[in-house]
Amino acid sequence: MQNNTFSRLIVGQKIVVLKRVDSTNNYIKRELAKSTPFSEGTVIMAEDQYSGRGQAQNKWLSPPGLNLTFSTVLYPSFLSPESQFELNIAISLAINDVLSEIIGSDIKIKWPNDIYYRNSKVGGVLIENSIQGRSLKSSIIGIGLNVNQTEFDPQLVHVTSLKNILGRDVELKELLTALCKSIENRYLKITSDHSAHRAEYLRCLYRYNEKHKFVNKEEFFGIITGVDEVGRIVIDSEGEQKVFSFKEVSFVI
Ligand code: BTN
C-alpha cells in the first residue's frame, strides 16, 4: 500500500492506492465496520479491482492499470433518507463537470448516474448509504471510469473510454485530482444550491426532453420531463406522466 498526500482538500486529501482489492467500495465498508475512525473524503483507489460491483448487482469489470476505479466516504448527516438522491445529483454533476471540460457537451448523465458520451457509457457510480435515525450516517461513493482502455468485451455494446474519444492517453492521477476537487465543490453546495443542482442535472441529462423509446413491461415512446424528489424518473407517454424507480424502466439505445 502506498500513501500519497495532496493539497488541503477534504476529498482526496488522503489517497490510498491499493495494488489489488476486490472492490474499493467493499474495502471502505470493511473499514467502517471496524469502527475505527475513517476520515471523510479519504480516497481508496485500486490499481487492480478484481471484483468490482455496479448498480443492481451488476459487475464492474476493469483491466488493471488502465482505468479509474476508486471510492471515497462522506458523512452527509445534513441529509435525510428521503433526500439522499441529492448526493447522486451532486456526484454525477461533479463527474460531468470534469469530463465536459475535457470532452465538451457530448458528455451527459444517464439517469440515475451513469456517465455517457453520445450513446456509450464512459463511467458509472455506485453510492451506498447507511442511515442512522433521520439522517445519513455515511455514504460510500464508488466511481468507475473507462479512461485508457481501448478494447472491450465485444458483448458489451455502447461502451467507450476517454482514450477512445480523445485519441490519446489521459493521466490517471491528474484526472483523479480534478474529480476529487469537483466532488468536494458539488458536495459542499448540496444544501445551498439545491434548486440549481436539480436544474443543472436536468440540463445535463441524457435524452432529456426528447422523444425516445423505453421499455417497462413493453416498449413505449416517451419524453423524460423530470426526476422527482426521491430520484424517480418521470416520463411523459402520450400525455400520461409515468414515474419509474431504478430498474423499472430501461432506455432503448
Ligand atoms: C454502475 O455503472 O453500475 C456503477 C459502477 C461503479 C463501479 C465503481 S469502481 C469503484 C467502486 N468499487 C466498486 O466495486 N464499484 C465502484
Boltz pocket constraint, residues with backbone or C-beta under 6 A from the ligand:
constraints:
  - pocket:
      binder: B
      contacts: [[A, 22], [A, 23], [A, 24], [A, 25], [A, 26], [A, 51], [A, 52], [A, 53], [A, 54], [A, 55], [A, 56], [A, 58], [A, 60], [A, 68], [A, 69], [A, 70], [A, 71], [A, 113], [A, 114], [A, 123], [A, 124], [A, 125], [A, 126], [A, 141], [A, 142], [A, 143], [A, 144], [A, 145]]
      max_distance: 6.0
